[in-house]
């Protein structure tokens, strides 16, 4: 996830009447105005993705010398997913995982798989666009990732996964809108069934690259491949809960990006402040998730399922560490962000906030929850007393 990134404005138009895009079954056009370096990367990465079998919409580079504008325009017969108008169906899942696997295999980490960059057609086609933030990586057998710009943050045993990125940036929000618990669990059970083949292919890919058969990297893929064919209610429920934490994480970074002026938004300090509070909620939910995984790792009926939850406990612990570091960094910037003219409090208040965050020790859940409550109370009080006049006064300090 990128922090404080300003993205170009995306324009959607349908071919029938050139009005703003609504609903499905239209020929969708997406046009982005890009700087030269971003355009070159976008074209190069889109071309490379298509050459390895990834479904990329038709695109065309257009230059307007008089206005000094260069655009890349995509055309697709698909539409962004919508629970009512354009739901994700089984026929989409097979093609979705095919694309995700091709990206993993080619060493392309997309980095921006939100709903505006994935298109689902009536015939089951799934297409991805917007590769300008993608990075190229190579996972070595010793666990290191070459070509990583910091976007891939996973435990060493995990092979970088575009599927994980898809869950964080797209699926969590999509599933939360289903609205019915039974339908939600049915969708995830079906999703995991198709995901099984994806992990089976990843396991085979790792073995072809001479990863040791008994390495954690290979074992994790094999366990998921077997377990997701017929997932138990424990596994399905856990995956739903995991999506909720990923949705919160995504919500926090969306608030942060939009509050800082990304995607054409006006700088909004309130959104930036809310991002910290959402991150704190995500930390609390991730502690519950880790504890749930740890519990099932000890009592699940099969060795395979116990191993799966042991892996998930480790992943949740890694996510907790990242969330705490992100929250501390983002919160600190909100006290003295000279670039966006956002000043939440004094230097002393900033240091006290950081000390409160340091009191969150995830190894002791009860104390961690109490510490999170203290941070939220203190940060909310600062947020509630903040106004433009105070912002101007605090700007003097920095």
N, C-alpha and C positions, 0 to 999 in steps of 0.2 A: 504494500500500500504506500502511495506517495503522499508525503506531507507537504502542504502549502504549494501545490502545483496548480498553475493557472492553465486551464485547458481551452482550446479554441471553441468558438461558438459553432454548434452543429445546426444545420437547417434541414428540416424534413418537408418534402413537398410530394403530393401525389400527381400522377400524370393526367388525371381526368379533368380537374378544374383548377390546378395550381394553388389550391387552398391548403391550409395547414393539415397535416396528415392525421386522419382519424380512422380507426377501424382497420379491418384486414382486407385481403384480396385486392390490394392496389399495387401498382408498380412503384416501389418506394425509392426515392432518390435522396441521398444524403450528400451534402456538399460542405466541405470544411475549407476555411481559409487558413493556410499554413505558412509559417516562415520557410525559407528555402531549405534549411537543414532538416526540419521536421518533414517537409514534403519528400525530400530525397530518401529519408529513412522509411517513411510510410510506403513509398512506391517499392523500394528494395525489399522490405520485409513482406509486403503483400505478394510480390512476385515470388519470393522464396517459399512462402507458405503455400501458394497455389501449386508450385512445382513438386512439393512433397505430398500432394493429395488433399490438402486442407481446402474446404469449400469457402472461397472468397468471392463476394459479389463482383460483377463486372465493374471496372473502374476506368476513369479517364481523367487525365490531367489537363486542365484548362488554364490558359494564361490570358490576362487582359493587360496588355502593355500600357494602355492609356491610363488605367486606374492603378497600375502597379500591383495587381492582385493575382495570385496563383491559387487555384483550387484543385482539389481532388474530389471527383464525383463518383459515388457508388450507385449502382442500380440493382435492385433485388425484387423478386416476386414475393418475397416473404414479408413478415410483419413481426414487430416485437411481441413478446408473449403477453397475454392478458387472460386472467382466470375465466372471464366470461366470453370474450370475443375471439380469443386465439389461444386456447389452452395448450400446454405442452402435453403431447400424447406419446404412447409407446413407440409409434413410428418415428417420432422425433428423437427419442432417447438413443436408439441404435446409431443413428447418424451423428448425434451429438458426441457420443463416446468415441466414435470413429475419428472425428475431428480432433478431439482432445488428445487421443492417443498419438495421432500423427504429429501434433505439436510437441508432445513430450518426446517422441522418438527422434524428431528433428532437432531437439534442443532449443525450441522456441518457447519462451515463457511470455504469454500474451500481455499480462499485466493490467488489462483493462476490460475484463469480461463482464461488464454490467449489462443491463437489459437493453441499452441503446445500441449495443454493438453485436447483438445476436439476433438473427432473423429466422423465424419458423414458418415454413410454407405448408400449404394444404397437402402437398404430395409427400410430406415428411422430410423435405430438404431442410438442412440447418446450415446457415452461413455466418461467418465471422468477418467483421471489418475492423478498422482502426488498429493497426499494428504499430503505430508510431511510438508507443511507450514500451514495446516488447523488448526483451533482451535475449541474447543467445547464451546458452549455458551448456556445460558438460559436467556430468556427475562422475567423479572419480571413485574408484573402489575404496580409497581411504576415507571417503566421506566428504571431501572438499568439492566445492562447486566453482568451476572456472567460468569467468565471464559474468559473475553475479555482481550487480550494482547495488546490492542491499535489499532488493525487492523480494528475494526468496529467503524467508526466515522459517526454517523448519529444523527439527532435530536432525542430527547427522545421519541417522539411519534412513531417513525418508528420501526417496527419489523425488525431486521437484515435480509438482503435479498441477497441471492446468485445471484438473477436476476440482482440486481443493480451492483454487482461485475462483472457479465458477460457483462453487457453493457459497463462498464468502460474498462475492460481488453480485450474484444473481439469485441463486436458489433460496437462500434464507428469506429474502424479502418475498419471493414468489410464493413459497409454501405458507408463509404467515398470512397471506391473503385468501387462502382456501376457506378458512372460517369454520370448518367442521373437523373435529378431532379424528373421527373415523376415516373421513376422506383424506385427511392429511397423512395418516398412517398408511392408508392404502397406496397413496401416491409414492411415499418414500419406500415402501416395500417393493413396488414395481421399479422404482428408480434404482434401488440396490441390486435387483435382479439383473438389470442391464449393465450396471456398474461392475458386476462380477467378471464379465468377459474382458472388460477394460483392464482390470487388475491381473487377470490371467495373461494377457498380452504383455503387460509391463513386467511381469515375472519372467516370461520367456525372453524379453528384450534384455533384462539384466543378466540372465544366464548367458546369453549370446555375447555379452560384453565382458564375460568372464568374472562376474561378481561371484564370490563363493556361495555355494548352495546353502550353507548354514549361516550366512550373514544375516543380520537383522533386516537389512534392506530387502533381500529376497524373501525372507520369511514373512515379512509384513504384507507384501503383495500377495503371496500365496494364501495366507490366512484369510484375507479379504475376499479373494477369488472364490474360495470354498465356502466361506460363511455367508456371503451375500446371495448365493443361489437360493437358499431357503432360510432367510434371517429369522431369528427368534424374536419374540415381542420385546425382549430386553435390548437387542441390537437395534431394532427399529425405533424404539422409544429413545434410546441414547442418541441415535443419529438425528432425530427430531430436535432433541434438546441441544445438540451441538449446533444445529442450524440456527437456533435462537441466539446463541452466543455470537456466532459469526454475523448474524443480522445486526446485532447491537454494535459490534465492532465496525461494521460497514456504515451504520448510521452515524456513529461518532466521527468517523473520518469524512463523511459527506458534510456534516455540520461544520467540521473544521475547514474543509476546502472551500465550501460556499461562503462561510463567514470571512475567509481571507480573500475573497474576490474571484474564485475559480469559476469557470464556465460562464463568464459574463455577468456573474452576480455582483451586486454592490457589497463592499466590505461591511460586515455586520458583526460587531463585537459580541452581541448577545448570542449569536450562533456559535461563536468561538468559545464562549463561556459554557454554553450548553454541551459542547463536545466533551468537555472534561467530565461533567456529571454523567453523561451517557457512558463514557469510558469506565467510570467507577462502577456503574451498574453492570457493565460487561465483565469487569474483574470479579465482582461478586458471583455472577452467573458461572463464570469459568471455574471458580473455586468449587461450586456445587458440582459442576460437570466433572472436574478432576476427582472429586470424592466419590461420585457415582461410579466412575470407571474403576477406581481403586477397590470399591466394594465388590463390584461384579468380578473383578480380576481374582478375587478370593473365593467366591461362592458359585460362579457359573458352572453348569453341569458338565461341560465338555472342556477338555484341555485346549482345544482350538479357540473356543470362546473366551476362556480365561486369558489366553495369550493375546487375543485381539484387544481385550480391555486393558491389559497391562501396557500394550503399545499406546492405546488412547490416553491412558493416564500420563504417560511420558509426554505425549503431544500437548495435552492440556497444560502440563507444568511449563513447557516451553512457551506456550501462548501466554500464560500468566506472567512470566518474566518479561516478555516483549511488551505486554500491555502496561505493566508497571513502568517500564522505561519510557514508553510512548507518552503515558499520562504525565509523568514528571517533566519530560521535555516540552510537551505541548502546553502544560500548565505554566511552566516557567516563561515561555514565550508570551503568554497572555499578560504577563506583568510588565513587560517592556519590549513590545513589538514595535520598534521604531519604523519599520518598513510600512506597516499598515496602520500606524498611529493608534495602537490598542494598548492601554495601560490600566490593568485591573487594580493594582495596589502598589504599595511602597516596597522597597527592597527588603525591609524587615518582614513585611507580610508575605512576600515571596519565599523567604527563607523558612518562615514558620510553616507555610504550605508544604514545602519540600520535606521538612522534618516530619510532618504528619504522614506524608506518603511513605517515608522510610519506616514508619511504625507498622505498615501493612506487611505482616509476615505470613505468607500463604501456608507455611507448614503447620500453623496453629489456626484452624478455621474460625473458631469462636473469637479469638483475639483479632484476627484479620477482619472479620465482619464488623467488629466494634470500631476498629481503626478506620475502616472505609466510611462508616457512619460519621465519625469525627471529621474526616476530610470533607465529606459532602456538606455537613453542617457549616463548617468554616467557609468553604468555597461558595456555598449558596448565600451566606451572609455578605461576603464580599460582592457577589454578583448583584444582590438586591440593593445594596447601597450605592452601586456604581451608576453614574450618569455622565453626560457629555461634559458638564462643568468639572466634575471630579477628574475626568479623563484629561482635560486640559491642564489641571493643576499637577497631576501626576507626571504629565509629559515633561514638566520642568525638571523633574528629578533625573530624567534620562537624557 
